[in-house]
């Protein structure tokens, strides 16, 4: 059994849904050694999230953004947590809806994703800054 853990810092990105599969997989040292196992990803922030979805059409990522901005609007009269800007409380709600972690099977040293699946960084702030993801992998060599 092999265990790996590494914190990866992602460069700041604009608000939106960004494919980060390659960014993460290429940075996790030793991942190729795991024949079969699991990869757990945790984003260490409360205003960004991770999700797994369509990796080919950028329209899907744009539609995610449009839907979330309608369902969880900025400047809604019921928000009370507003000191950090109008995008902050909506970002917390969006992050809670999507979640802060993913657990993915590993096969042959890579996540066993479907043909059209990719890992998204869901940046819910206008200026979220760098984002940290703790990557924990374990399995059989």
C-alpha positions in Angstrom: 0.0 0.0 0.0 1.3 3.5 -0.9 0.1 6.8 0.5 0.8 10.2 -1.1 -0.3 13.6 0.1 0.6 17.0 -1.5 -0.8 20.5 -1.3 -1.1 22.1 -4.8 -1.5 25.9 -5.1 -3.5 26.9 -8.2 -2.9 30.2 -9.8 -5.6 32.9 -9.3 -8.4 32.6 -11.8 -11.4 34.8 -12.7 -14.8 34.0 -11.4 -16.1 30.9 -13.3 -15.7 27.2 -13.8 -12.2 26.2 -14.9 -10.9 22.8 -15.9 -8.0 21.8 -13.7 -7.7 18.1 -14.3 -4.3 18.3 -16.0 -3.0 21.0 -13.6 -3.7 18.6 -10.6 -2.7 15.3 -12.2 0.6 16.6 -13.6 1.6 18.1 -10.2 0.9 15.1 -7.9 4.3 13.5 -7.4 4.2 9.7 -7.4 0.7 9.3 -8.7 1.8 7.2 -11.6 3.0 4.5 -9.1 -0.5 3.7 -8.0 -2.0 0.8 -10.1 -5.4 0.9 -8.3 -6.5 3.2 -5.6 -8.3 6.4 -4.6 -7.6 10.1 -5.0 -9.2 12.5 -2.6 -9.1 16.2 -3.4 -10.0 18.9 -0.8 -10.1 22.6 -1.7 -9.1 24.6 1.4 -11.4 27.6 0.9 -15.0 28.5 1.7 -15.7 30.6 -1.4 -14.5 28.1 -4.1 -15.4 24.5 -4.8 -14.6 21.4 -6.8 -16.9 19.5 -9.1 -16.7 16.8 -11.8 -18.5 17.5 -15.1 -18.2 18.0 -18.9 -14.6 18.5 -20.1 -15.2 19.3 -23.8 -17.6 22.2 -24.3 -16.8 25.6 -22.7 -20.6 26.3 -23.1 -21.2 24.0 -20.2 -18.9 25.9 -17.9 -20.5 29.2 -19.0 -24.0 27.8 -18.4 -22.9 26.7 -14.9 -21.9 30.2 -14.1 -25.1 31.8 -15.5 -27.3 29.4 -13.6 -25.5 29.9 -10.3 -25.6 33.7 -10.7 -29.3 33.6 -11.1 -30.1 31.1 -8.3 -27.6 32.7 -5.8 -27.7 36.4 -6.6 -25.4 39.1 -5.4 -26.8 42.1 -3.5 -29.9 40.1 -2.4 -31.7 42.0 0.4 -31.5 38.9 2.8 -27.7 38.7 2.9 -26.2 39.8 6.2 -22.6 38.7 5.7 -21.6 41.6 3.3 -18.4 43.1 4.8 -16.1 41.3 2.3 -18.1 42.5 -0.8 -21.2 41.6 -2.6 -19.7 38.4 -4.1 -18.7 36.9 -0.7 -21.9 35.4 0.8 -23.1 34.1 -2.6 -19.7 32.5 -3.0 -20.1 30.7 0.3 -23.5 29.4 -0.7 -22.3 28.3 -4.1 -19.3 26.5 -2.5 -21.6 24.7 -0.1 -24.0 23.6 -2.9 -21.1 22.1 -5.0 -18.9 20.9 -2.2 -15.3 21.2 -1.2 -14.0 17.7 -2.1 -14.0 14.9 -4.7 -13.1 11.3 -4.2 -12.0 9.6 -7.5 -10.9 6.1 -8.3 -7.4 5.7 -9.6 -6.5 3.2 -12.3 -3.0 2.9 -13.9 -1.7 6.0 -12.1 -4.5 8.3 -13.3 -8.0 9.2 -12.2 -10.5 6.8 -13.8 -12.7 9.5 -15.3 -15.3 9.0 -18.0 -14.5 10.1 -21.6 -16.2 13.6 -21.1 -15.4 14.2 -17.4 -13.1 16.8 -16.0 -12.3 18.3 -12.6 -13.5 21.9 -12.3 -12.2 24.6 -10.0 -15.4 26.6 -9.3 -14.2 30.1 -8.5 -17.1 32.0 -7.0 -15.3 35.3 -6.1 -14.4 38.0 -8.5 -10.8 38.0 -7.1 -10.4 34.8 -5.2 -6.6 34.7 -5.3 -4.6 31.5 -5.3 -6.4 28.3 -4.3 -4.9 25.4 -2.4 -6.0 21.8 -3.0 -4.9 19.0 -0.7 -4.4 15.8 -2.8 -4.4 12.5 -1.0 -3.8 9.4 -3.0 -3.5 5.8 -1.8 -3.6 2.4 -3.3 -1.6 -0.6 -4.5 1.6 -0.3 -6.5 
